[in-house]
Amino acid sequence: MALDMEDIAALFDKRAGSQYGREPVNQMEHALQCALLAEQAGESIETVVAALLHDIGHLIAAERDGVMDDTQEKDDLHQYVALPFLRALLPDAVLEPIRLHVDAKRYLCATEPSYWAALSEGSQRSLELQGGPFSEAELQSFIAQPFAEEAVRLRRYDDLAKVPGKATPDFKYFAEKLSAVCA
């Protein structure tokens, strides 16, 4: 079932107040901080929206399963879960950075020796479940894809968007940007 704007807003309203894995913020705080960081960096509106929605797959899975699973015993593939629900609504400039943001972490861990050490404990744990750093062949394949560079920047915002109590615009503010990029 494809989501529309109202469905996305309702999903965030219902599910995004839950804790974001083992991080010190909830899903809503994380999404808003990530989108704000992208906006402050001067990203395109599509990348800002991708930053807002990059973890919506967690919310969709929670809605489907009735619980948020933050035990991190297996990779939930959240970057792929969201795509069928968003494909009819959003352009590739939003969808592809969402799809690639987990691989961007694997890329950064393989290309920047200090990156892994700077990840939160939760991100380090999820990286293990997601396959660890890329091999040399995987690096080249990843970065050659359309929107890979946007995904790498999104990943950096994702890593920084875990600050308890950080002031951000509300969901409605970013929903206006979401509405502007809808197909």
PAMILUM-167675 format. One record per residue (C-alpha): residue number from 1; x, y, z; chain. Coordinates in nm, 4 decimals. Layout:
% PAMILUM-167675
<node><nuba>NUM</nuba><xx>X</xx><yy>Y</yy><zz>Z</zz><gumi>A</gumi></node>
...
END
This chain:
% PAMILUM-167675
<node><nuba>1</nuba><xx>0.0000</xx><yy>0.0000</yy><zz>0.0000</zz><gumi>A</gumi></node>
<node><nuba>2</nuba><xx>0.1430</xx><yy>0.3360</yy><zz>-0.1019</zz><gumi>A</gumi></node>
<node><nuba>3</nuba><xx>0.1556</xx><yy>0.6081</yy><zz>0.1604</zz><gumi>A</gumi></node>
<node><nuba>4</nuba><xx>0.0320</xx><yy>0.9600</yy><zz>0.1002</zz><gumi>A</gumi></node>
<node><nuba>5</nuba><xx>0.1161</xx><yy>1.2789</yy><zz>0.2899</zz><gumi>A</gumi></node>
<node><nuba>6</nuba><xx>-0.1533</xx><yy>1.2199</yy><zz>0.5509</zz><gumi>A</gumi></node>
<node><nuba>7</nuba><xx>-0.0369</xx><yy>0.8616</yy><zz>0.6061</zz><gumi>A</gumi></node>
<node><nuba>8</nuba><xx>0.3219</xx><yy>0.9740</yy><zz>0.6591</zz><gumi>A</gumi></node>
<node><nuba>9</nuba><xx>0.2175</xx><yy>1.2430</yy><zz>0.9072</zz><gumi>A</gumi></node>
<node><nuba>10</nuba><xx>-0.0025</xx><yy>0.9938</yy><zz>1.0937</zz><gumi>A</gumi></node>
<node><nuba>11</nuba><xx>0.2777</xx><yy>0.7366</yy><zz>1.1043</zz><gumi>A</gumi></node>
<node><nuba>12</nuba><xx>0.5192</xx><yy>0.9904</yy><zz>1.2512</zz><gumi>A</gumi></node>
<node><nuba>13</nuba><xx>0.2549</xx><yy>1.1068</yy><zz>1.4973</zz><gumi>A</gumi></node>
<node><nuba>14</nuba><xx>0.1771</xx><yy>0.7540</yy><zz>1.6127</zz><gumi>A</gumi></node>
<node><nuba>15</nuba><xx>0.5204</xx><yy>0.5856</yy><zz>1.6051</zz><gumi>A</gumi></node>
<node><nuba>16</nuba><xx>0.8012</xx><yy>0.8429</yy><zz>1.6045</zz><gumi>A</gumi></node>
<node><nuba>17</nuba><xx>0.7791</xx><yy>0.9170</yy><zz>1.9766</zz><gumi>A</gumi></node>
<node><nuba>18</nuba><xx>0.9442</xx><yy>0.5835</yy><zz>2.0479</zz><gumi>A</gumi></node>
<node><nuba>19</nuba><xx>1.3107</xx><yy>0.5531</yy><zz>2.1316</zz><gumi>A</gumi></node>
<node><nuba>20</nuba><xx>1.5535</xx><yy>0.5510</yy><zz>1.8406</zz><gumi>A</gumi></node>
<node><nuba>21</nuba><xx>1.7293</xx><yy>0.2216</yy><zz>1.9050</zz><gumi>A</gumi></node>
<node><nuba>22</nuba><xx>1.9834</xx><yy>0.2694</yy><zz>2.1795</zz><gumi>A</gumi></node>
<node><nuba>23</nuba><xx>2.0334</xx><yy>0.6385</yy><zz>2.1041</zz><gumi>A</gumi></node>
<node><nuba>24</nuba><xx>1.9516</xx><yy>0.9234</yy><zz>2.3461</zz><gumi>A</gumi></node>
<node><nuba>25</nuba><xx>1.6711</xx><yy>1.0585</yy><zz>2.1227</zz><gumi>A</gumi></node>
<node><nuba>26</nuba><xx>1.3422</xx><yy>0.9297</yy><zz>1.9895</zz><gumi>A</gumi></node>
<node><nuba>27</nuba><xx>1.2611</xx><yy>0.8661</yy><zz>1.6242</zz><gumi>A</gumi></node>
<node><nuba>28</nuba><xx>1.0958</xx><yy>1.2073</yy><zz>1.5772</zz><gumi>A</gumi></node>
<node><nuba>29</nuba><xx>1.3843</xx><yy>1.3988</yy><zz>1.7317</zz><gumi>A</gumi></node>
<node><nuba>30</nuba><xx>1.6281</xx><yy>1.2060</yy><zz>1.5148</zz><gumi>A</gumi></node>
<node><nuba>31</nuba><xx>1.4326</xx><yy>1.2696</yy><zz>1.1932</zz><gumi>A</gumi></node>
<node><nuba>32</nuba><xx>1.3871</xx><yy>1.6412</yy><zz>1.2632</zz><gumi>A</gumi></node>
<node><nuba>33</nuba><xx>1.7510</xx><yy>1.6908</yy><zz>1.3606</zz><gumi>A</gumi></node>
<node><nuba>34</nuba><xx>1.8687</xx><yy>1.5068</yy><zz>1.0519</zz><gumi>A</gumi></node>
<node><nuba>35</nuba><xx>1.6477</xx><yy>1.7166</yy><zz>0.8221</zz><gumi>A</gumi></node>
<node><nuba>36</nuba><xx>1.7572</xx><yy>2.0374</yy><zz>0.9941</zz><gumi>A</gumi></node>
<node><nuba>37</nuba><xx>2.1248</xx><yy>1.9503</yy><zz>0.9522</zz><gumi>A</gumi></node>
<node><nuba>38</nuba><xx>2.0680</xx><yy>1.8849</yy><zz>0.5817</zz><gumi>A</gumi></node>
<node><nuba>39</nuba><xx>1.8815</xx><yy>2.2128</yy><zz>0.5437</zz><gumi>A</gumi></node>
<node><nuba>40</nuba><xx>2.1495</xx><yy>2.4084</yy><zz>0.7318</zz><gumi>A</gumi></node>
<node><nuba>41</nuba><xx>2.4144</xx><yy>2.2561</yy><zz>0.5038</zz><gumi>A</gumi></node>
<node><nuba>42</nuba><xx>2.2319</xx><yy>2.3966</yy><zz>0.2010</zz><gumi>A</gumi></node>
<node><nuba>43</nuba><xx>2.1184</xx><yy>2.0619</yy><zz>0.0633</zz><gumi>A</gumi></node>
<node><nuba>44</nuba><xx>1.8518</xx><yy>2.0377</yy><zz>-0.2049</zz><gumi>A</gumi></node>
<node><nuba>45</nuba><xx>1.4931</xx><yy>2.0096</yy><zz>-0.0875</zz><gumi>A</gumi></node>
<node><nuba>46</nuba><xx>1.4970</xx><yy>1.6439</yy><zz>-0.2000</zz><gumi>A</gumi></node>
<node><nuba>47</nuba><xx>1.7950</xx><yy>1.5650</yy><zz>0.0232</zz><gumi>A</gumi></node>
<node><nuba>48</nuba><xx>1.6332</xx><yy>1.7464</yy><zz>0.3165</zz><gumi>A</gumi></node>
<node><nuba>49</nuba><xx>1.3216</xx><yy>1.5314</yy><zz>0.2688</zz><gumi>A</gumi></node>
<node><nuba>50</nuba><xx>1.5361</xx><yy>1.2179</yy><zz>0.2387</zz><gumi>A</gumi></node>
<node><nuba>51</nuba><xx>1.7003</xx><yy>1.3149</yy><zz>0.5676</zz><gumi>A</gumi></node>
<node><nuba>52</nuba><xx>1.3576</xx><yy>1.3515</yy><zz>0.7284</zz><gumi>A</gumi></node>
<node><nuba>53</nuba><xx>1.2345</xx><yy>1.0152</yy><zz>0.5996</zz><gumi>A</gumi></node>
<node><nuba>54</nuba><xx>1.5531</xx><yy>0.8061</yy><zz>0.5951</zz><gumi>A</gumi></node>
<node><nuba>55</nuba><xx>1.4440</xx><yy>0.5871</yy><zz>0.8880</zz><gumi>A</gumi></node>
<node><nuba>56</nuba><xx>1.0709</xx><yy>0.5703</yy><zz>0.8096</zz><gumi>A</gumi></node>
<node><nuba>57</nuba><xx>1.1207</xx><yy>0.2002</yy><zz>0.7370</zz><gumi>A</gumi></node>
<node><nuba>58</nuba><xx>1.1590</xx><yy>0.1475</yy><zz>1.1130</zz><gumi>A</gumi></node>
<node><nuba>59</nuba><xx>0.8209</xx><yy>0.3160</yy><zz>1.1672</zz><gumi>A</gumi></node>
<node><nuba>60</nuba><xx>0.6529</xx><yy>0.1176</yy><zz>0.8906</zz><gumi>A</gumi></node>
<node><nuba>61</nuba><xx>0.7855</xx><yy>-0.2079</yy><zz>1.0353</zz><gumi>A</gumi></node>
<node><nuba>62</nuba><xx>0.6666</xx><yy>-0.1068</yy><zz>1.3822</zz><gumi>A</gumi></node>
<node><nuba>63</nuba><xx>0.3218</xx><yy>-0.0248</yy><zz>1.2473</zz><gumi>A</gumi></node>
<node><nuba>64</nuba><xx>0.3088</xx><yy>-0.3588</yy><zz>1.0679</zz><gumi>A</gumi></node>
<node><nuba>65</nuba><xx>0.4436</xx><yy>-0.5608</yy><zz>1.3613</zz><gumi>A</gumi></node>
<node><nuba>66</nuba><xx>0.2880</xx><yy>-0.3540</yy><zz>1.6392</zz><gumi>A</gumi></node>
<node><nuba>67</nuba><xx>0.6187</xx><yy>-0.2957</yy><zz>1.8216</zz><gumi>A</gumi></node>
<node><nuba>68</nuba><xx>0.9466</xx><yy>-0.1121</yy><zz>1.7849</zz><gumi>A</gumi></node>
<node><nuba>69</nuba><xx>1.2254</xx><yy>-0.3706</yy><zz>1.7857</zz><gumi>A</gumi></node>
<node><nuba>70</nuba><xx>1.5457</xx><yy>-0.2103</yy><zz>1.9083</zz><gumi>A</gumi></node>
<node><nuba>71</nuba><xx>1.7159</xx><yy>-0.5280</yy><zz>2.0215</zz><gumi>A</gumi></node>
<node><nuba>72</nuba><xx>1.9373</xx><yy>-0.5192</yy><zz>1.7115</zz><gumi>A</gumi></node>
<node><nuba>73</nuba><xx>1.9755</xx><yy>-0.8948</yy><zz>1.6908</zz><gumi>A</gumi></node>
<node><nuba>74</nuba><xx>1.9317</xx><yy>-0.8835</yy><zz>1.3124</zz><gumi>A</gumi></node>
<node><nuba>75</nuba><xx>1.9326</xx><yy>-0.6199</yy><zz>1.0410</zz><gumi>A</gumi></node>
<node><nuba>76</nuba><xx>1.5758</xx><yy>-0.5036</yy><zz>0.9784</zz><gumi>A</gumi></node>
<node><nuba>77</nuba><xx>1.6601</xx><yy>-0.3745</yy><zz>0.6272</zz><gumi>A</gumi></node>
<node><nuba>78</nuba><xx>1.4649</xx><yy>-0.0559</yy><zz>0.7057</zz><gumi>A</gumi></node>
<node><nuba>79</nuba><xx>1.6242</xx><yy>0.1244</yy><zz>0.4114</zz><gumi>A</gumi></node>
<node><nuba>80</nuba><xx>1.4381</xx><yy>-0.1114</yy><zz>0.1779</zz><gumi>A</gumi></node>
<node><nuba>81</nuba><xx>1.1154</xx><yy>-0.1527</yy><zz>0.3781</zz><gumi>A</gumi></node>
<node><nuba>82</nuba><xx>1.0127</xx><yy>0.2063</yy><zz>0.3076</zz><gumi>A</gumi></node>
<node><nuba>83</nuba><xx>1.0614</xx><yy>0.2090</yy><zz>-0.0685</zz><gumi>A</gumi></node>
<node><nuba>84</nuba><xx>0.7429</xx><yy>0.0314</yy><zz>-0.1835</zz><gumi>A</gumi></node>
<node><nuba>85</nuba><xx>0.5381</xx><yy>0.2607</yy><zz>0.0403</zz><gumi>A</gumi></node>
<node><nuba>86</nuba><xx>0.7006</xx><yy>0.5794</yy><zz>-0.0907</zz><gumi>A</gumi></node>
<node><nuba>87</nuba><xx>0.7750</xx><yy>0.5010</yy><zz>-0.4568</zz><gumi>A</gumi></node>
<node><nuba>88</nuba><xx>0.4474</xx><yy>0.6407</yy><zz>-0.5964</zz><gumi>A</gumi></node>
<node><nuba>89</nuba><xx>0.4827</xx><yy>0.9599</yy><zz>-0.3934</zz><gumi>A</gumi></node>
<node><nuba>90</nuba><xx>0.8476</xx><yy>1.0641</yy><zz>-0.4171</zz><gumi>A</gumi></node>
<node><nuba>91</nuba><xx>1.1161</xx><yy>1.1059</yy><zz>-0.6832</zz><gumi>A</gumi></node>
<node><nuba>92</nuba><xx>1.4391</xx><yy>0.9073</yy><zz>-0.6973</zz><gumi>A</gumi></node>
<node><nuba>93</nuba><xx>1.6263</xx><yy>1.2103</yy><zz>-0.5625</zz><gumi>A</gumi></node>
<node><nuba>94</nuba><xx>1.4529</xx><yy>1.1363</yy><zz>-0.2291</zz><gumi>A</gumi></node>
<node><nuba>95</nuba><xx>1.4233</xx><yy>0.7574</yy><zz>-0.2496</zz><gumi>A</gumi></node>
<node><nuba>96</nuba><xx>1.7774</xx><yy>0.6709</yy><zz>-0.3528</zz><gumi>A</gumi></node>
<node><nuba>97</nuba><xx>1.9559</xx><yy>0.8455</yy><zz>-0.0631</zz><gumi>A</gumi></node>
<node><nuba>98</nuba><xx>1.7133</xx><yy>0.6648</yy><zz>0.1704</zz><gumi>A</gumi></node>
<node><nuba>99</nuba><xx>1.7929</xx><yy>0.3317</yy><zz>0.0053</zz><gumi>A</gumi></node>
<node><nuba>100</nuba><xx>2.1675</xx><yy>0.3976</yy><zz>0.0124</zz><gumi>A</gumi></node>
<node><nuba>101</nuba><xx>2.2149</xx><yy>0.5514</yy><zz>0.3599</zz><gumi>A</gumi></node>
<node><nuba>102</nuba><xx>2.3078</xx><yy>0.2204</yy><zz>0.5257</zz><gumi>A</gumi></node>
<node><nuba>103</nuba><xx>2.5542</xx><yy>0.1387</yy><zz>0.2493</zz><gumi>A</gumi></node>
<node><nuba>104</nuba><xx>2.6969</xx><yy>0.4895</yy><zz>0.2928</zz><gumi>A</gumi></node>
<node><nuba>105</nuba><xx>2.7918</xx><yy>0.3968</yy><zz>0.6495</zz><gumi>A</gumi></node>
<node><nuba>106</nuba><xx>2.9652</xx><yy>0.0852</yy><zz>0.5205</zz><gumi>A</gumi></node>
<node><nuba>107</nuba><xx>3.1413</xx><yy>0.3007</yy><zz>0.2596</zz><gumi>A</gumi></node>
<node><nuba>108</nuba><xx>3.2588</xx><yy>0.5584</yy><zz>0.5132</zz><gumi>A</gumi></node>
<node><nuba>109</nuba><xx>3.3869</xx><yy>0.2898</yy><zz>0.7496</zz><gumi>A</gumi></node>
<node><nuba>110</nuba><xx>3.5965</xx><yy>0.1478</yy><zz>0.4662</zz><gumi>A</gumi></node>
<node><nuba>111</nuba><xx>3.7296</xx><yy>0.4813</yy><zz>0.3367</zz><gumi>A</gumi></node>
<node><nuba>112</nuba><xx>3.7858</xx><yy>0.6817</yy><zz>0.6568</zz><gumi>A</gumi></node>
<node><nuba>113</nuba><xx>3.9735</xx><yy>0.4982</yy><zz>0.9331</zz><gumi>A</gumi></node>
<node><nuba>114</nuba><xx>3.8457</xx><yy>0.7329</yy><zz>1.2046</zz><gumi>A</gumi></node>
<node><nuba>115</nuba><xx>3.4796</xx><yy>0.7088</yy><zz>1.1010</zz><gumi>A</gumi></node>
<node><nuba>116</nuba><xx>3.4004</xx><yy>0.3796</yy><zz>1.2774</zz><gumi>A</gumi></node>
<node><nuba>117</nuba><xx>3.5414</xx><yy>0.5008</yy><zz>1.6083</zz><gumi>A</gumi></node>
<node><nuba>118</nuba><xx>3.3232</xx><yy>0.8134</yy><zz>1.5910</zz><gumi>A</gumi></node>
<node><nuba>119</nuba><xx>3.0008</xx><yy>0.6133</yy><zz>1.5480</zz><gumi>A</gumi></node>
<node><nuba>120</nuba><xx>2.7689</xx><yy>0.5707</yy><zz>1.8438</zz><gumi>A</gumi></node>
<node><nuba>121</nuba><xx>2.7640</xx><yy>0.2286</yy><zz>2.0044</zz><gumi>A</gumi></node>
<node><nuba>122</nuba><xx>2.4257</xx><yy>0.1587</yy><zz>1.8446</zz><gumi>A</gumi></node>
<node><nuba>123</nuba><xx>2.5560</xx><yy>0.2485</yy><zz>1.4981</zz><gumi>A</gumi></node>
<node><nuba>124</nuba><xx>2.8637</xx><yy>0.0313</yy><zz>1.5481</zz><gumi>A</gumi></node>
<node><nuba>125</nuba><xx>2.6419</xx><yy>-0.2602</yy><zz>1.6443</zz><gumi>A</gumi></node>
<node><nuba>126</nuba><xx>2.4069</xx><yy>-0.2111</yy><zz>1.3496</zz><gumi>A</gumi></node>
<node><nuba>127</nuba><xx>2.7056</xx><yy>-0.1879</yy><zz>1.1135</zz><gumi>A</gumi></node>
<node><nuba>128</nuba><xx>2.8069</xx><yy>-0.5393</yy><zz>1.2163</zz><gumi>A</gumi></node>
<node><nuba>129</nuba><xx>2.4548</xx><yy>-0.6615</yy><zz>1.1386</zz><gumi>A</gumi></node>
<node><nuba>130</nuba><xx>2.4562</xx><yy>-0.4753</yy><zz>0.8051</zz><gumi>A</gumi></node>
<node><nuba>131</nuba><xx>2.7684</xx><yy>-0.6487</yy><zz>0.6749</zz><gumi>A</gumi></node>
<node><nuba>132</nuba><xx>3.0530</xx><yy>-0.4366</yy><zz>0.8094</zz><gumi>A</gumi></node>
<node><nuba>133</nuba><xx>3.2770</xx><yy>-0.2084</yy><zz>0.6035</zz><gumi>A</gumi></node>
<node><nuba>134</nuba><xx>3.2742</xx><yy>-0.2489</yy><zz>0.2270</zz><gumi>A</gumi></node>
<node><nuba>135</nuba><xx>3.5420</xx><yy>-0.4369</yy><zz>0.0388</zz><gumi>A</gumi></node>
<node><nuba>136</nuba><xx>3.7374</xx><yy>-0.2507</yy><zz>-0.2296</zz><gumi>A</gumi></node>
<node><nuba>137</nuba><xx>3.5078</xx><yy>-0.3848</yy><zz>-0.5030</zz><gumi>A</gumi></node>
<node><nuba>138</nuba><xx>3.1960</xx><yy>-0.2852</yy><zz>-0.3061</zz><gumi>A</gumi></node>
<node><nuba>139</nuba><xx>3.3376</xx><yy>0.0665</yy><zz>-0.2558</zz><gumi>A</gumi></node>
<node><nuba>140</nuba><xx>3.3687</xx><yy>0.1285</yy><zz>-0.6263</zz><gumi>A</gumi></node>
<node><nuba>141</nuba><xx>3.0269</xx><yy>-0.0145</yy><zz>-0.7033</zz><gumi>A</gumi></node>
<node><nuba>142</nuba><xx>2.8597</xx><yy>0.1925</yy><zz>-0.4317</zz><gumi>A</gumi></node>
<node><nuba>143</nuba><xx>3.0074</xx><yy>0.5322</yy><zz>-0.5124</zz><gumi>A</gumi></node>
<node><nuba>144</nuba><xx>2.9350</xx><yy>0.4913</yy><zz>-0.8851</zz><gumi>A</gumi></node>
<node><nuba>145</nuba><xx>2.5587</xx><yy>0.4773</yy><zz>-0.8217</zz><gumi>A</gumi></node>
<node><nuba>146</nuba><xx>2.3370</xx><yy>0.7810</yy><zz>-0.8783</zz><gumi>A</gumi></node>
<node><nuba>147</nuba><xx>2.2724</xx><yy>0.9660</yy><zz>-0.5497</zz><gumi>A</gumi></node>
<node><nuba>148</nuba><xx>2.5569</xx><yy>0.7888</yy><zz>-0.3641</zz><gumi>A</gumi></node>
<node><nuba>149</nuba><xx>2.7215</xx><yy>1.1191</yy><zz>-0.2779</zz><gumi>A</gumi></node>
<node><nuba>150</nuba><xx>2.3922</xx><yy>1.2517</yy><zz>-0.1385</zz><gumi>A</gumi></node>
<node><nuba>151</nuba><xx>2.3611</xx><yy>0.9319</yy><zz>0.0654</zz><gumi>A</gumi></node>
<node><nuba>152</nuba><xx>2.7085</xx><yy>0.9835</yy><zz>0.2110</zz><gumi>A</gumi></node>
<node><nuba>153</nuba><xx>2.6183</xx><yy>1.3370</yy><zz>0.3163</zz><gumi>A</gumi></node>
<node><nuba>154</nuba><xx>2.2848</xx><yy>1.2103</yy><zz>0.4550</zz><gumi>A</gumi></node>
<node><nuba>155</nuba><xx>2.4775</xx><yy>0.9504</yy><zz>0.6540</zz><gumi>A</gumi></node>
<node><nuba>156</nuba><xx>2.6868</xx><yy>1.2210</yy><zz>0.8164</zz><gumi>A</gumi></node>
<node><nuba>157</nuba><xx>2.3722</xx><yy>1.4124</yy><zz>0.9174</zz><gumi>A</gumi></node>
<node><nuba>158</nuba><xx>2.2274</xx><yy>1.0852</yy><zz>1.0474</zz><gumi>A</gumi></node>
<node><nuba>159</nuba><xx>2.5321</xx><yy>1.0375</yy><zz>1.2694</zz><gumi>A</gumi></node>
<node><nuba>160</nuba><xx>2.5033</xx><yy>1.3890</yy><zz>1.4137</zz><gumi>A</gumi></node>
<node><nuba>161</nuba><xx>2.1252</xx><yy>1.3826</yy><zz>1.4662</zz><gumi>A</gumi></node>
<node><nuba>162</nuba><xx>2.1299</xx><yy>1.2289</yy><zz>1.8134</zz><gumi>A</gumi></node>
<node><nuba>163</nuba><xx>2.1449</xx><yy>1.5298</yy><zz>2.0452</zz><gumi>A</gumi></node>
<node><nuba>164</nuba><xx>1.8990</xx><yy>1.5171</yy><zz>2.3380</zz><gumi>A</gumi></node>
<node><nuba>165</nuba><xx>1.6869</xx><yy>1.8313</yy><zz>2.3656</zz><gumi>A</gumi></node>
<node><nuba>166</nuba><xx>1.8162</xx><yy>1.9980</yy><zz>2.0480</zz><gumi>A</gumi></node>
<node><nuba>167</nuba><xx>1.5738</xx><yy>2.2625</yy><zz>1.9201</zz><gumi>A</gumi></node>
<node><nuba>168</nuba><xx>1.4362</xx><yy>2.1968</yy><zz>1.5708</zz><gumi>A</gumi></node>
<node><nuba>169</nuba><xx>1.1420</xx><yy>2.3060</yy><zz>1.3630</zz><gumi>A</gumi></node>
<node><nuba>170</nuba><xx>0.8407</xx><yy>2.0791</yy><zz>1.4064</zz><gumi>A</gumi></node>
<node><nuba>171</nuba><xx>0.7270</xx><yy>1.8035</yy><zz>1.1720</zz><gumi>A</gumi></node>
<node><nuba>172</nuba><xx>0.4777</xx><yy>2.0362</yy><zz>1.0021</zz><gumi>A</gumi></node>
<node><nuba>173</nuba><xx>0.7637</xx><yy>2.2617</yy><zz>0.8894</zz><gumi>A</gumi></node>
<node><nuba>174</nuba><xx>0.9364</xx><yy>1.9755</yy><zz>0.7097</zz><gumi>A</gumi></node>
<node><nuba>175</nuba><xx>0.6061</xx><yy>1.8293</yy><zz>0.5890</zz><gumi>A</gumi></node>
<node><nuba>176</nuba><xx>0.5695</xx><yy>2.1417</yy><zz>0.3749</zz><gumi>A</gumi></node>
<node><nuba>177</nuba><xx>0.8997</xx><yy>2.0525</yy><zz>0.2070</zz><gumi>A</gumi></node>
<node><nuba>178</nuba><xx>0.7813</xx><yy>1.6943</yy><zz>0.1673</zz><gumi>A</gumi></node>
<node><nuba>179</nuba><xx>0.4653</xx><yy>1.8192</yy><zz>-0.0011</zz><gumi>A</gumi></node>
<node><nuba>180</nuba><xx>0.6715</xx><yy>2.0310</yy><zz>-0.2387</zz><gumi>A</gumi></node>
<node><nuba>181</nuba><xx>0.8652</xx><yy>1.7308</yy><zz>-0.3735</zz><gumi>A</gumi></node>
<node><nuba>182</nuba><xx>0.5766</xx><yy>1.4846</yy><zz>-0.4018</zz><gumi>A</gumi></node>
<node><nuba>183</nuba><xx>0.5381</xx><yy>1.3355</yy><zz>-0.7482</zz><gumi>A</gumi></node>
END
